Amino acid sequence: MKKKQKTKKSAVKRFKVTKTGKVLFRQQGARHLISKKNKCWLRRKKKLKELVGEYKNKVLRMLGQK
């Protein structure tokens, strides 16, 4: 009997797959000790980034998409 692949719950919390298939993630470094960090840099960090390359396929597999 073949088992179903389970999704990795840690990956579900960290990544978001769009309708077109892009994998988005939140950048690191904007959680704490914010007062000493550059405001322009923090605004850049708030935006979601697209995941590209071979790691994208690994994440999709963890999410049960591929």
C-alpha positions, -999 to 999 in steps of 0.1 A, spaced: 0 0 0 14 34 -11 16 61 16 5 97 9 32 123 12 27 145 42 33 183 40 61 197 61 43 220 86 74 241 90 75 248 53 38 257 52 45 284 79 74 299 60 65 298 23 35 308 2 28 295 -33 10 319 -56 -16 310 -83 10 313 -110 34 289 -92 59 314 -76 72 306 -42 74 336 -19 91 340 15 98 366 41 134 378 45 154 375 77 166 402 99 136 423 107 123 407 139 141 423 168 167 450 176 150 472 150 159 506 165 195 504 155 188 491 119 185 514 89 149 523 81 154 520 43 169 485 48 140 475 70 114 486 44 132 465 18 132 435 42 94 437 48 87 428 11 82 392 2 109 378 -21 105 351 -48 124 319 -43 143 307 -74 166 279 -85 168 243 -73 157 252 -37 123 262 -51 117 226 -63 127 213 -28 102 236 -11 75 227 -35 81 190 -27 80 197 10 46 215 4 33 185 -15 29 205 -47 54 186 -69 
